């Protein structure tokens, strides 16, 4: 049914999947397996996506301790319980949830930067506000003086910066004024992104098997790809305290940081899914590929990603150059299914087949012939012919 979804629903499912970790994706898959009708599936995807978005919004509006408690309840809840938890939480914080982006972002930053008890007190005070004016007055009273005095245009630009950049600017302003901030941020030393030497492996890592090291690397990369959840501290790659200790016009200085951040964001343009740069597709073509593979189970999708990670980049490029044009939709699904099947059973042979098919010996070819069906072998032969043109 996932393969037959309308494009709008397929996009919604893909968006939902990208918001979940592996454990939640497996839970989602189990829920979908119990659905028997496409209309019911479409309605479920729309509802589940909205719940997840609302949940992410709600976590941002809670102090760290309360966010963790909500996360624990949410992850063990069924569909109806998830809905009730999120709706109740948003109802209590509806005023700030529906406030201007500037107010929301200042509030969210303060929750992360203030000491824990002060953050909890701010949240409880915000919950008692009845209108935007009350929210603005309360939040302004908590801001460092130099951010209070920014002109309106700069304040609006600042509100649209990425979370980590806004947080660093606010931390810098508060530190410069000697304000008390969360110890987890106060004690975090700035780290340079330049000339970083690779960490020295410890004795345990030296004794790890090659396969274990590879798995460890994949887990670490997956963690890097995940969006932070429960109010994590700002990335302290740069200390902005000196920025606010300067006698220069603060609006000019903040505007300069805004321009730097926007330029950096445009340069990166990093894909927002777990496949990273090893999948050399962008825009609509990338989305189409991800929508096609979502009909495979989560373990099979992970195996396909492993194969792409192991194969040489040029091999992936060559494969994708003929995959979209040389095969029908059903053939593409079957071809990817064949690659997953082969990689699960004979990983070394499959990688060899991907990287250098001309290097296959007689034994390799016999192995392929014995362990594939006629349709599978036909697709592999067709792929080889297209790549040889």
Secondary structure per residue as TSV (DSSP state, phi and psi in degrees):
chain	resnum	aa	ss	phi	psi
A	1	X	-	360.0	-34.2
A	2	X	G	-62.4	-36.3
A	3	X	G	-69.1	-21.9
A	4	X	G	-102.8	8.2
A	5	X	-	-65.1	146.6
A	6	X	-	-59.0	154.9
A	7	X	H	-56.8	-41.5
A	8	X	H	-60.4	-43.0
A	9	X	H	-72.1	-35.7
A	10	X	H	-63.3	-40.8
A	11	X	H	-63.7	-39.8
A	12	X	H	-64.7	-41.4
A	13	X	H	-64.8	-41.8
A	14	X	H	-63.7	-41.5
A	15	X	H	-62.6	-43.7
A	16	X	H	-62.5	-45.3
A	17	X	H	-59.4	-38.8
A	18	X	H	-69.9	-16.0
A	19	X	T	-89.0	-7.5
A	20	X	S	-108.8	152.9
A	21	X	-	-86.8	178.4
A	22	X	H	-59.9	-41.2
A	23	X	H	-63.8	-43.4
A	24	X	H	-70.1	-32.5
A	25	X	H	-63.2	-39.7
A	26	X	H	-65.3	-40.8
A	27	X	H	-63.5	-41.2
A	28	X	H	-61.7	-43.0
A	29	X	H	-61.1	-40.4
A	30	X	H	-64.6	-39.6
A	31	X	H	-63.5	-41.7
A	32	X	H	-67.8	-33.6
A	33	X	H	-61.8	-23.8
A	34	X	T	-85.4	-6.2
A	35	X	-	-91.3	135.6
A	36	X	-	-112.2	-14.6
A	37	X	-	-124.4	141.2
A	38	X	H	-63.0	-38.7
A	39	X	H	-62.1	-40.4
A	40	X	H	-66.1	-38.5
A	41	X	H	-64.9	-43.6
A	42	X	H	-61.6	-44.7
A	43	X	H	-64.7	-40.2
A	44	X	H	-63.9	-44.7
A	45	X	H	-60.6	-46.1
A	46	X	H	-60.9	-44.6
A	47	X	H	-67.8	-44.6
A	48	X	H	-65.9	-36.9
A	49	X	H	-64.2	-44.4
A	50	X	H	-64.8	-40.2
A	51	X	H	-60.6	-43.9
A	52	X	H	-64.7	-41.6
A	53	X	H	-62.4	-44.7
A	54	X	H	-64.9	-37.5
A	55	X	H	-62.6	-45.4
A	56	X	H	-62.2	-41.9
A	57	X	H	-60.3	-44.7
A	58	X	H	-64.8	-43.1
A	59	X	H	-57.8	-38.8
A	60	X	H	-65.3	-25.6
A	61	X	T	-90.5	3.4
A	62	X	S	-113.0	146.1
A	63	X	-	-60.2	158.5
A	64	X	H	-52.7	-47.2
A	65	X	H	-61.0	-43.8
A	66	X	H	-71.2	-33.1
A	67	X	H	-63.7	-41.4
A	68	X	H	-64.9	-41.9
A	69	X	H	-62.4	-41.9
A	70	X	H	-64.1	-42.5
A	71	X	H	-58.9	-43.0
A	72	X	H	-62.8	-42.6
A	73	X	H	-68.1	-42.2
A	74	X	H	-64.0	-41.2
A	75	X	H	-72.2	-19.4
A	76	X	T	-103.0	4.0
A	77	X	-	-91.1	154.4
A	78	X	-	-85.9	-178.5
A	79	X	H	-57.1	-47.0
A	80	X	H	-66.9	-41.0
A	81	X	H	-66.4	-38.8
A	82	X	H	-57.0	-47.3
A	83	X	H	-60.4	-45.3
A	84	X	H	-64.2	-43.0
A	85	X	H	-60.0	-47.4
A	86	X	H	-69.8	-43.5
A	87	X	H	-64.6	-38.6
A	88	X	H	-66.0	-43.7
A	89	X	H	-63.6	-43.3
A	90	X	H	-69.5	-31.0
A	91	X	H	-63.7	-42.2
A	92	X	H	-67.1	-29.9
A	93	X	T	-115.5	30.2
A	94	X	H	-62.4	-33.4
A	95	X	H	-65.2	-46.3
A	96	X	H	-76.6	-30.8
A	97	X	H	-63.1	-33.8
A	98	X	T	-100.7	9.8
A	99	X	S	-76.7	176.6
A	100	X	-	-65.2	155.7
A	101	X	H	-59.6	-34.9
A	102	X	H	-64.0	-45.7
A	103	X	H	-65.8	-45.7
A	104	X	H	-58.1	-49.5
A	105	X	H	-68.3	-38.0
A	106	X	H	-62.7	-41.0
A	107	X	H	-63.5	-47.3
A	108	X	H	-61.6	-42.1
A	109	X	H	-64.5	-42.5
A	110	X	H	-63.0	-38.6
A	111	X	H	-57.3	-38.3
A	112	X	H	-78.7	-31.2
A	113	X	H	-94.1	-34.2
A	114	X	S	-69.1	154.1
A	115	X	-	-55.4	155.4
A	116	X	H	-55.6	-45.9
A	117	X	H	-67.0	-37.1
A	118	X	H	-67.4	-35.5
A	119	X	H	-66.2	-41.3
A	120	X	H	-64.8	-41.0
A	121	X	H	-63.6	-40.3
A	122	X	H	-62.9	-45.0
A	123	X	H	-61.1	-44.9
A	124	X	H	-64.4	-36.2
A	125	X	H	-69.9	-40.1
A	126	X	H	-63.0	-38.8
A	127	X	H	-62.7	-23.1
A	128	X	T	-89.6	-9.8
A	129	X	-	-67.8	150.1
A	130	X	-	-115.9	-10.4
A	131	X	S	-154.8	171.8
A	132	X	H	-62.4	-38.3
A	133	X	H	-61.8	-42.0
A	134	X	H	-64.2	-40.3
A	135	X	H	-62.3	-46.7
A	136	X	H	-60.3	-42.9
A	137	X	H	-64.5	-44.3
A	138	X	H	-65.3	-47.0
A	139	X	H	-66.3	-41.3
A	140	X	H	-60.3	-34.1
A	141	X	H	-67.1	-20.2
A	142	X	H	-96.3	-15.0
A	143	X	S	-75.8	149.8
A	144	X	-	-63.6	150.6
A	145	X	H	-56.2	-41.7
A	146	X	H	-68.5	-26.0
A	147	X	H	-81.1	-26.5
A	148	X	H	-65.1	-33.3
A	149	X	T	-92.9	4.5
A	150	X	S	-64.9	144.9
A	151	X	-	-67.7	160.7
A	152	X	H	-60.0	-41.5
A	153	X	H	-62.5	-42.0
A	154	X	H	-68.8	-38.0
A	155	X	H	-60.1	-41.4
A	156	X	H	-67.4	-38.6
A	157	X	H	-66.1	-42.0
A	158	X	H	-60.1	-38.7
A	159	X	H	-63.9	-22.7
A	160	X	T	-95.1	-0.5
A	161	X	S	-69.6	158.2
A	162	X	-	-57.4	151.1
A	163	X	H	-51.5	-48.4
A	164	X	H	-62.7	-36.8
A	165	X	H	-70.1	-42.6
A	166	X	H	-60.6	-43.4
A	167	X	H	-62.6	-43.4
A	168	X	H	-63.5	-38.3
A	169	X	H	-65.0	-44.3
A	170	X	H	-68.0	-40.5
A	171	X	H	-59.5	-44.7
A	172	X	H	-59.8	-43.1
A	173	X	H	-65.5	-41.0
A	174	X	H	-70.1	-40.2
A	175	X	H	-63.7	-41.9
A	176	X	H	-61.4	-28.4
A	177	X	T	-96.1	2.9
A	178	X	T	73.6	22.0
A	179	X	-	-74.4	153.9
A	180	X	-	-80.7	127.8
A	181	X	-	-126.1	173.2
A	182	X	-	-56.9	128.2
A	183	X	H	-56.2	-32.1
A	184	X	H	-64.2	-26.5
A	185	X	H	-90.2	-40.7
A	186	X	H	-58.3	-38.5
A	187	X	T	-89.7	-1.7
A	188	X	-	-83.2	119.5
A	189	X	-	-82.6	139.5
A	190	X	-	-61.2	138.7
A	191	X	-	-117.9	142.3
A	192	X	-	-85.6	140.1
A	193	X	S	-88.6	-1.5
A	194	X	S	-102.1	149.0
A	195	X	S	52.4	37.7
A	196	X	-	-77.5	117.3
A	197	X	-	-80.5	147.2
A	198	X	-	-64.8	145.1
A	199	X	-	-62.5	145.0
A	200	X	-	-77.0	126.0
A	201	X	-	-66.4	142.2
A	202	X	-	-85.9	178.1
A	203	X	H	-62.2	-38.4
A	204	X	H	-61.5	-43.5
A	205	X	H	-66.4	-34.0
A	206	X	H	-63.6	-30.5
A	207	X	T	-90.9	-1.8
A	208	X	S	-69.7	147.3
A	209	X	-	-69.6	157.6
A	210	X	H	-57.0	-42.4
A	211	X	H	-63.9	-39.6
A	212	X	H	-66.8	-38.5
A	213	X	H	-64.2	-41.0
A	214	X	H	-63.1	-41.9
A	215	X	H	-66.3	-39.9
A	216	X	H	-60.6	-42.6
A	217	X	H	-63.1	-42.4
A	218	X	H	-63.6	-39.9
A	219	X	H	-64.1	-43.3
A	220	X	H	-64.1	-40.4
A	221	X	H	-65.8	-39.8
A	222	X	H	-62.5	-39.6
A	223	X	H	-62.8	-37.6
A	224	X	H	-65.8	-33.1
A	225	X	H	-74.7	-22.7
A	226	X	S	-72.9	143.4
A	227	X	-	-74.4	133.6
A	228	X	-	-58.6	146.6
A	229	X	-	-110.2	-79.0
A	230	X	S	-83.6	90.7
A	231	X	-	36.9	56.3
A	232	X	-	-73.9	155.3
A	233	X	-	-67.9	156.5
A	234	X	-	-63.9	147.4
A	235	X	-	-67.4	115.9
A	236	X	-	-90.2	51.4
A	237	X	S	-79.6	-11.5
A	238	X	S	-150.8	133.9
A	239	X	-	-95.4	118.7
A	240	X	-	-94.0	9.8
A	241	X	H	-58.0	-43.7
A	242	X	H	-63.8	-27.7
A	243	X	H	-57.7	-39.9
A	244	X	H	-94.6	-2.4
A	245	X	H	-91.0	-4.0
A	246	X	S	-80.4	154.6
A	247	X	S	-88.9	-1.1
A	248	X	S	-68.9	166.0
A	249	X	-	-61.9	119.9
A	250	X	H	-65.4	-32.3
A	251	X	H	-63.3	-39.5
A	252	X	H	-65.8	-43.2
A	253	X	H	-64.5	-44.3
A	254	X	H	-66.3	-40.4
A	255	X	H	-60.2	-38.0
A	256	X	H	-63.1	-41.7
A	257	X	H	-66.8	-36.5
A	258	X	H	-62.5	-44.6
A	259	X	H	-64.6	-41.1
A	260	X	H	-60.8	-45.7
A	261	X	H	-64.1	-43.1
A	262	X	H	-63.8	-40.3
A	263	X	H	-65.4	-41.1
A	264	X	H	-64.5	-41.9
A	265	X	H	-63.1	-39.8
A	266	X	H	-67.2	-34.1
A	267	X	H	-68.6	-40.8
A	268	X	H	-71.0	-56.7
A	269	X	-	45.8	47.2
A	270	X	-	-77.4	134.6
A	271	X	-	-58.4	142.2
A	272	X	S	-94.8	28.9
A	273	X	S	-125.9	174.5
A	274	X	T	-78.5	-4.2
A	275	X	T	-80.0	-23.4
A	276	X	G	63.2	-158.6
A	277	X	G	-78.6	-8.8
A	278	X	G	-70.8	-18.2
A	279	X	S	-97.4	100.4
A	280	X	-	-82.7	47.1
A	281	X	-	-118.4	147.9
A	282	X	-	-132.1	162.8
A	283	X	H	57.5	-134.6
A	284	X	H	-64.6	-36.3
A	285	X	H	-65.4	-39.5
A	286	X	H	-65.4	-43.7
A	287	X	H	-62.2	-41.3
A	288	X	H	-62.2	-41.9
A	289	X	H	-62.5	-46.2
A	290	X	H	-66.9	-34.0
A	291	X	H	-70.0	-32.3
A	292	X	H	-69.5	-43.2
A	293	X	H	-78.8	-9.1
A	294	X	T	-68.8	-12.9
A	295	X	T	-81.2	-6.2
A	296	X	S	-84.1	154.6
A	297	X	-	-65.6	160.8
A	298	X	H	-58.6	-44.4
A	299	X	H	-60.3	-38.1
A	300	X	H	-70.1	-38.0
A	301	X	H	-61.8	-39.9
A	302	X	H	-65.2	-38.0
A	303	X	H	-64.9	-41.8
A	304	X	H	-63.1	-41.5
A	305	X	H	-64.3	-39.6
A	306	X	H	-58.9	-43.6
A	307	X	H	-62.4	-44.3
A	308	X	H	-62.7	-37.8
A	309	X	H	-67.0	-36.0
A	310	X	H	-78.8	-33.0
A	311	X	S	-71.8	155.7
A	312	X	-	-67.0	141.4
A	313	X	H	-53.1	-40.3
A	314	X	H	-65.1	-32.0
A	315	X	H	-67.0	-41.1
A	316	X	H	-65.1	-43.1
A	317	X	H	-58.7	-47.3
A	318	X	H	-63.2	-42.5
A	319	X	H	-60.4	-48.6
A	320	X	H	-68.5	-24.5
A	321	X	H	-67.6	-26.5
A	322	X	H	-108.7	-19.4
A	323	X	H	-60.4	-43.9
A	324	X	H	-77.2	-31.3
A	325	X	H	-98.1	-31.4
A	326	X	H	-90.5	-5.5
A	327	X	S	-132.3	146.6
A	328	X	-	-73.5	171.0
A	329	X	H	-59.1	-46.0
A	330	X	H	-66.3	-35.1
A	331	X	H	-67.9	-36.1
A	332	X	H	-62.5	-44.3
A	333	X	H	-60.9	-46.3
A	334	X	H	-67.5	-36.6
A	335	X	H	-65.3	-46.4
A	336	X	H	-63.8	-38.4
A	337	X	H	-61.6	-39.5
A	338	X	H	-65.3	-41.8
A	339	X	H	-64.8	-39.5
A	340	X	H	-63.8	-45.4
A	341	X	H	-59.2	-46.9
A	342	X	H	-66.1	-41.2
A	343	X	H	-67.3	-35.1
A	344	X	H	-66.5	-36.2
A	345	X	H	-92.2	-38.9
A	346	X	-	-139.1	72.7
A	347	X	H	-59.1	-45.3
A	348	X	H	-62.9	-43.0
A	349	X	H	-64.2	-40.3
A	350	X	H	-66.3	-41.9
A	351	X	H	-64.6	-40.0
A	352	X	H	-62.5	-41.5
A	353	X	H	-62.3	-38.6
A	354	X	H	-72.2	-47.0
A	355	X	H	-79.3	-38.0
A	356	X	-	-154.0	75.5
A	357	X	G	-59.9	-25.7
A	358	X	G	-71.7	-14.1
A	359	X	G	-85.9	-3.2
A	360	X	-	-65.5	126.6
A	361	X	-	-84.4	179.6
A	362	X	H	-60.3	-41.3
A	363	X	H	-62.6	-40.2
A	364	X	H	-61.9	-43.7
A	365	X	H	-67.0	-39.0
A	366	X	H	-64.3	-40.6
A	367	X	H	-61.0	-43.9
A	368	X	H	-63.6	-44.3
A	369	X	H	-62.1	-40.2
A	370	X	H	-72.9	-28.8
A	371	X	H	-109.2	14.1
A	372	X	S	-127.7	152.2
A	373	X	-	-79.4	169.2
A	374	X	H	-61.2	-45.0
A	375	X	H	-61.2	-39.4
A	376	X	H	-63.7	-45.5
A	377	X	H	-64.6	-36.3
A	378	X	H	-63.3	-41.2
A	379	X	H	-66.4	-41.3
A	380	X	H	-64.8	-38.2
A	381	X	H	-66.0	-41.1
A	382	X	H	-64.0	-41.4
A	383	X	H	-61.4	-44.7
A	384	X	H	-61.3	-40.2
A	385	X	H	-66.2	-42.0
A	386	X	H	-65.8	-39.9
A	387	X	H	-70.1	-22.7
A	388	X	H	-85.3	-11.9
A	389	X	-	-69.5	360.0
